[in-house]
Amino acid sequence: NSPWGYYLLNQWRCALRQPEDHESVEKFTRFDAARYGWMRGAAAHSLLYRGRFRAAVRQFEIARDFSQPPDWRWQCYIAEALACQGDLPAAVAAFRRAEKWAGFERGQAMAWKAAVFLWAGHYRAALRTLNAIPKGYQAPYALCWKGAALSQLGSLRRALGVLNAVVARFPRATTVPAQCPASACAGA
């Protein structure tokens, strides 16, 4: 009769890279949101990656609203789920709210929005968003997205210049400092 077992079980499964127990995730969402709302993010991720976007949005909203001020990361996941549903205008509005709440991490929220523009094929909007990130608020992977946008717009030399700058800035990185879209909406 406690969400803790379901929560910890799925946290360990995630850490050990074992298949998720979808039944325990569903049970998890039945517990009082006013008390256990912060745990809903785990259930929301599960729903998002399984393509259950509307249900994911609801769980992310509960997780977001549990924290005060609202957690900008949950808001970005809400935006991502809305984009996966095909509602890009609603996703952009959700990202704008996240940017207001993100404070010093505003550049990360803006870069996330640019990534969604890229996934949707809106390369100029992605580039405008990335260019609008204020100095000092740059997200490490924003340059990767900028290189991708420039490449898609046919500016290969500029794209390579930006990507080379990423390598120069992070010479010891073993992976590109970028995020991938949710697997469930990669084809959306």
N, C-alpha and C positions, 0 to 999 in steps of 0.2 A: 504493500500500500504506500510505497514511497517511490518518487521518481529517481532517487539516487542510484539504485541498482541499474536501471535502464541507462541512465546517463553515463555512469562509470563503465558499464559493459561496452557501450558504443565508443567511448573514448579510448579504451584499451584496444578494441578491434581496429580502430583507426590507427593508433600508434603501432600496432603489430601488422598493419596492412592485411587484415583478415576481412572476409566478406561481411558486410553489414547485416545486422539482424533487423529487417524491416518491420517485423511485428513489434519488437521492443521500441522502435522509434515511434510507431503509431500509438502505443500505450503511453509513451512519454508525453505526448501532446494532450493527454486527458487531465493532467494535473493542473492545479490552480496557477494560472498565469500571474496573479498578483504576488505570489510567493516564489514561484519557480520560473519566472519569465526569462531570466538570464540564461537558463538552460535550453531555451527553445531554439537557439541558434544552431545547435547540433541537429535537431530534427529538421530545421529549415534547410540546412545544407543537404541532408539526405534527400529531402523532397525535391530540391532544385536539381540535383544531379540525376535524379530518376525521371525528370521531365514533368513533375507535378508542380507547375509554376504557380498556379493560383494558391494552392495550399502552402507552398513555400513562402509566398508573399505574406500570407497571414501569420505564419510562424516568425518570420523575420520582423514583422511589425510588432509582435508581442515582445521579442527580444530587444528591439530598438526602444520601445516605449518603457521597458523596465528600467533602463538606465536614464539618469538625469545628469546632464543634458542628454538628449537622445544620441545614441552611438552612431556616428557617421558611417562606419563600416557596414552595419546592418542596413542602413539606408542605401548604400551602394549595391548591396546584394538584392535589395528590393528592386532597384533600378535595373539590375542585370536580369532578374526574373521577368520584369515587365518587357524588357527588350526581347527576351526569349519567347514571349507570348506574341511578339510582333507589334507591340505598342511602343514605338520609339518616342513619340511625343511625351507619353507618360513617363517613360524611362528618363528622358532628359529633365523633366520637371523634378523627378525624384533625385537625380544627381544634383540639381541646383540646391535642393534642401540639404543634401549631404555636404556640399561645399560650404554652406553657411555654418554647419555644426563642426566642421573638421578643424577649424582653427589653424594652427601651424601646419597641419597635415593636409591642408586644402589642395596642394599640388597633387597629392596622391589621389584624392577624389576626382580631380579634374583629369588626371591621366587615365583613371578607370573609365570615365565617361568617354574619353577619346578612344580607348580600346573598343568600347561598344560601337562607336561610330565606325571604326575600322571593320569590325565583324559584320556590320550592316552595309558595308560598301560605300560609306559616306566619307571618303578620304579627305576632301577639302574641309569638312566640318571637324574631322579629327585633327587636322593640321592647325586650324584656327584655334581649337581648344588648347592644344599643346603650346602654341605660341602665346596664348593668353595667361599661362601659368606665371605668376609673379616671380621675380628673382628671389632666391632664398627659399622658395617653396617647391623647388623642383623635386619630383619623385625620381628615384634612380632609373626606373624603367621607362620614364616618359621619353627619353631619347631613343629607346628602342622602338617605341610606337611612332615617333617622328620619322625615324628611318624607314619604317614600314609604309607610312603614309606617303612619303616622298617617292619611294620606290613604286608604289601603286599609281602615283600620278605621273610616272615616267621620268622623274628626276633622279636617275640612277647615280650620277656622280655625287650629287648632294646627299643622297641616301647613304652612300658608302662613306662619305665624309662624316656624317652624323654617327653611323655605326662604328667607324674607326675611333671616334671620340669616346664612345662608350667603352670600347676595349682599352683605350688609353687611360680612362678615368678609373676603371675597375680591372687593372691588369692581372690580378690574382684570382679573379672570379672563375670558378669552374663551370658555371652555367650563366647564361644570359640573364640579367636581372629583369625578367619579364614574367607576366602572368599569362596563363592560357584561359580561353573562354570555358565556361562550364561545358562539359562534354555533352550534356543533353541538348544544348542549343547550338552546337558547332555547325549544324547544317541549317539552322533557322535563318 
